[in-house]
Amino acid sequence: MSVTRTLPVDDLRTLLPDWRIHLRARNLAAGTVKTYLRDGEQLADFLAESGMPTDVTSITREHVEQYLVALQERPSRRGTPISAAYVNKQYRSLQQLFRWLEDDGEITTNPMAKMRPPQVPEKPVPVITEDQVKALFAQCKVNSFENRRDTAIIQVLIDTGIRASELSGIELEGVDFDSGTILVLGKGRRERNVPFDDVTTDAVRRYLRARRSHKHQGSPMLWLGSKGPLSANGIQQMIDRRCQDAGLPHLNLHKFRHSFAHNWLAAGGSETGLMRLAGWKSREMLQRYGASEAHKRAIEEYKRLRKR
């Protein structure tokens, strides 16, 4: 958002660039900074377009609540209503904004101090089935660079449940076959080592042999495409193509993460272990991702216990 010189110094639109500097100084991930700034800009635009005050000392709880209500009624790009989860994320971003304004002395009263976050109805994400996984791998049978790469990517997703950004950000030096771990950079720029099994080892090694003759083989990044390292969006596009070829419904990369969490818990893995592997600091994330097939796991647990 460009700030014109005519705006007062206490106008929200004037202060947002300073907030961006503050967020970057906290060493937050670039994607997080971008999201926070976007949400702050959307609030500023709404206030200005609605004739509401934009100087931060005059913004009240009522103004913020009106924005959240308007957001809920706004259709998405696909024409469907904005999801409750998206509104909740906006709420969290604005919390950070007004907390910074208060800490920096720009406001004396935080309009969100006594607000409660919008409720998000629990919608367990369907896990990826074994048949769907087989169908994906069936599309990668022919021995080519792309097929070896895509097989390895899908296998890493299934075996580790790492985030899309973590997957695309893997560097060659981060893959350690001796320890059987991959170094990934998670949220908050926190590094962690994620283990992988022998099947994944074989898939990645096969890909690396093909990678040696790729025109971008000098790149430090693990996954390569025709134009260089693959982005998270590029990996999602690859999955979309494989799903279309296999006649499968759209599989968002996050579904692999939900499926990993379900499979871990279904196999008797501990919640503490899952939090470590997934890179979660909050048990709230554990509950969200563990919700997939949670009732089914409870029934299976009941049956096991009754057999004793």
Buried (B, 14 or more C-beta within 10 A) or exposed (E): BEEEEEBEEBBBBBBBEEBBEBBEEEEBBEEBBEBBBEBBBBBBBBBBEEEBBBBBEBBEBEBBBBBBEEBBEEEEEEEEEBBBEBBBBBBBBBBBBBEBBBEEEBBEEBBBEEBEEBEBEEEBBBBBEEEBBEBBBEBBEEEEBBBBBBBBBBBBBBBBBBBBBBBBBBBEEBBEEEEBBBBBBBBEEEEBEBEBEEEBBEBBEBBBEBBEEBEEEEBEBBBBBEEEBBBBEBBBEBBBEBBEEBEBEEBEBBBBBBBBBBBBBBEEEEBEEBBEBBBBEEEEBBEBBBBBBBEEBEEEEEEEEEEE
